[in-house]
Amino acid sequence: MKGESVRMRKRKKLNSVIAGRDAKSQLTLQMMVLPAIVVTVLMSYLPMYGITIAFKNYNIFKGVANSPWARNNGFEHFIDFFSTESCWRVLGNTVYIAALKLLFCTWPPVLLAVMLNELRSSKFMKLSQTLSYLPHFIGWSIAYGIFYNLLNPSSGALNILLVQWGIVDQKINFLAESAYYRPLIILTALWKGVGWGSIIYLGVICNIDQGLYEALAIDGGNRWHKFRYITWPHLRPTFAILFILECGKIMSGGDGFDQAYAFGNASNRQVADILDTYIMRTGFDNGRYSYATAVGLFKSIVNLALLITSNRVSKVMTDESLF
């Protein structure tokens, strides 16, 4: 018994020494994370007090605390939003554009990553990957300038070619006509994001045990079998998580404020106006701060609900989830 108690004391002492060393080794990592935590608290959590503006008739001179509360128990601005004709048009545009992005912009990065991995020349693969994700670093304002020079009806290269080849009789104003807005949004989103999105999937593919592919090849498997039985099962957890995160951006038009603001104009506003652009216009241009805050709060709550719902659905269907 005495020997066991001595061994127990030594073991506890050893464990405390190891724990102290672990704490010291983790201190540097914790200090690296600390600035990000401070910024998050200052920029994301403290400003949440401003949500109360949605329930008040905010006066810029009185401040948030002294501004009077809105009618209907503070829900005046929410009721006003759902009573306007713009409400359902803006909601419809937002959800429709986000759904198109979920449908057409989530799987191309997977396909591109698989295609890049099949390339035998490492130099050509690096060149292709660099060219594919380079547009990600171009801001939407600059991207709009590029596509304006390509598509504008007066001197755009595409219009000139379409007329010269006899495909159309007269030049088309792609940037102003509503019929072309949504296809343009999807194509530009693909152009800008497919390469950057493929980096994550390519990293997963590179970490797959090559022995699995060799074993499948011995059994007579072709490239489709490799993708179906090895590559996709390894990519599916990553795809599910990224898809869940994208579902949490549905009420933001697929996180497309910059894009919608750049490509939207008075001519295509009926189909281009999403919640984020509507909030900015009513809040800053019209000075309706409480109304804009109410709409923004509604958008955030719905996005959170969609994120939780998609996470639970993914957990049930694929056994993959964020939490």
N, C-alpha and C positions, 0 to 999 in steps of 0.2 A: 504494500500500500504506500509505504514511504517512497519507494522507488518510482511508483507511478505518479505520485504528486510532484516529484522533482521533474520527471519528464514532461508533465503537463505545464509546469511553470516555464521550463525551457522552450516548449512549443509556443506558448503564449508570447513569450519574449521575442522569439524568432518571428512570429506573425506580426507583432507590433513593429519590429524593425523593417520588415518587408513592406508593411503598409505605409510607414514613414517614407521609405524610398520611393514607393509608387506615387505618394502625394507630391514629393519634390519633383519627380519626373513629369508629373502632370501639370505642375504649376506654370511652366512655360507655355504649354498648350492652352491652358485656361486664360492666361494673360493675352494670348493672341486672339482669343474669342471675345474677350472683354470689350474692345472697341465696337465690335458689331452689335453686342448686346446693348451697349449704351446708345448707339445710333438708333436701334430698333425701338427702344423705350422712348427716346426723345421724339422721334419722327413718326412713330406708329401708334404708341399707346397713350402718351400724354395728350396729343391732339384729339383723341376720341371724346374728350369733353365737349368739343365743338358739335357733336351729334345732336346736342340739345337744341341747336339752331333749327333743326327740322320741326321741332314742336313749338317754336316761337315765331313771332313776327319780328325778325331780327332787324335792329337798327344799328348801323355802323357807328353812330355817335354814342349810343347808350351802352354798347357792348353786349356780350352774350348774357351775362347775369342780370342786367337791368332791362333787357328787352321784354316786352309783354308776351305772355303765352298766347298761342293761337287759339282760335275758336274750336268747338267740337272736341273738347278735352285734349287739345293739342294736335289733333289729326286733320286740321283744316287743309293743309297743303297736300297731304296724301289723297284726300277726297277730291281736291281740285285736279290733281294729276289724272286720276282715273275717270274724271268727268270730261276731260278734254278730248277732242278728236285726234290730237296728236299722239295720245297715249298708246292706243292700240296699233297705230301705224309704226311708231318707234319701237315698240315691243316686238312687233312682227318682224321688222327689219333686223333687229338685234338677234333674235333667236334664229331666223332664217340664215343669216350670214354665218353665225356660229355653227349651225348644223352643217352647212356646206363645208366649212373648214374642218369639222370633225370627220366628215365623210371623205373629203378629197385630200386633206393635208396631213393626216395622221399616219397613213401606211406608206406613202412614198419614201420617207426616210429609211424605213425598214428595207424596202426594195433596193434603194441606192446603196445602203450598207452591205447588203448581200452581194450586189453586183461589184462593188469595189473590192470586196474580199476575194472575188473570183479572179481578179486580175493577176496575171503572173509576173508582170514587170512592176517592181516596187517603185521605180521612178515614175512610171506612168500613173500608178495608183496615187502617189503623193501629189502629183500634178493635178489629177482629176479631183481629188479631195479638196485641194486648195482652191481650185476654181469653183467648186460647188458651194463651199461655205463662205467664199469671199463676199457675196451679196449681203450676208448677215450683218456685216459691219458698215453697210451703207444706210444712212438715215432715210426715213420715209420721205422727207422733203426733197432730198437729193434723188431718191428713186423716182419720185413723181417727175422731176425735171428730166430724167432719162427717158421715161415713158412718154412724156409730153413731146419731146423731140422726135420720138419714134412714131407717135400716133396722131399728132395734131393734123387737122384737115388741110392746112395750107401748105406745109412743107415737110410733113412727116414721111419718113422713108416707107413705112408700110402702106400708107395711102397711095403714094406714088407708084409703088410696085403693083398694087391691086388694080389700079386704073390702067397701067401700061400692059398688064397681062390680060386685061379684059374681064377680070373676075367681077368687078363692079363698074357701073356706068359713071358714078360720081363719088367723090371722096366722102368718107364717113367720119363723123365727129365722135370717135370712140369715148372720149373723156366727158362728153356732155350728155349723150343719149342714155336714158335709163336702162335700155335693154342690154347694154354692154357693160354696165357697172359691175354687176355681181360676177360674171365670168372674169372680168379684169381683176377684181379683188382676189379671187381664188388663184388665178395664174400668178399674180405678183407675190402673193403670200407663199406660194410654192417656190417661186424663183428665189425668194429671200430666205426661206426657212428650211428647205429640204436638205441642203448640205450640212447646215449646223445641227439639225436634228439627227442626221445619220452618224455623227461622231459618237454619240452615246451607244448606239446599237453596234457600231463597228468595234468599240472597245469591248463590248460583251462577247462578240464573235471571236475576237482575238484571244480571249481567255478560255475558250472552249477546248477541252482536251482533244488534240488531233488524233489520238488513238481511236476515238469513237468513229471518226470519219473513215479511218483505215479499216476498222472492223466492218463497217457497213459496206465499204467498197469490196472487201473480200466476199461478202455475202451477195454481191451483185447489185448493190444499190447505185442508183444514178444520182444526178445533182438534185432532182426534185425530191428523192427520198432523203437525201442529206438535209435539205431544208426542212422537210416535213417532220422528220423523226429526231433530228438533232438540233439544227439551228433554231427553228421556231420555238421548241420547248424551252430553250435557254433564253430566247428573246422575250417570251411572253410575259414574264414578271415585270420587266422594264417597260414593255409596251402598255401593260395594264396600269401601272403607276402613272405614266405620262398621260394616258388617256383619261384617268380620273382627274388629274390636275387640269386638263383641258376642259373637262366637263364643268369644273369650278369657274371657268371663264365665259360661260355661255351668255350670261347677262351683260358681259362686256364686249360682246360681238367677237368672241375668240381673242380677247386682248388686242383689239384692233383699233384703238382710238386714233393713234398716229396715222395709220393707214387710211381710215375713214375720213379723218380731217384733211389729209393731203389730197385725196382723190375726190372728195365730195365738193359739190358746188351748187349754186342755185338751180341749175338745170336738172340735176339728178337727185335732188334732196329727197324726193318722195321715196326713193329706194335706198339712198345712202345714209340717211339720218338714223343713227343708233343712239342708245341711251347716253353714252358718254358725250357725244357731240351735242345732243339735246341739252344735257346738264350744263355743259360749258356755255352754250348759247344763251340759255335762260338765266343762268347765274351771273355770268360776267357781262354779257351784252345787254341784257334787260334788267340787271340789278336785282333779280328775285333770288336772293341768297337762301332764304328759308325754304322756298319751293325747290330749288336745285338740290339743297341738302337732303330734303325729304325723298326726292327721286333717287339720289345716290345711296341713301340708307336702304331704301327698298331694293335697289339693285344688289347691294352687298349681302343683304339677308337671303335673297333668293339664290345668289351664287353659293353661299355657305350651305344652304339646304341641298342644292344640286350636288355639291362636292360630297356631302355626307351620304346622300342617296346613291350616287354612282359608286362610292367606296363600298357600301353595303352590297349593292348588286354585284360588283366585281368579286367581293368576298364569297358570295353564294355561288356564282357561276364559274369562276376560275380559281378560287381559293387564294387570290392575290389581292392585297389591299394596302392602303397607307397606314391604317391603324385598326 
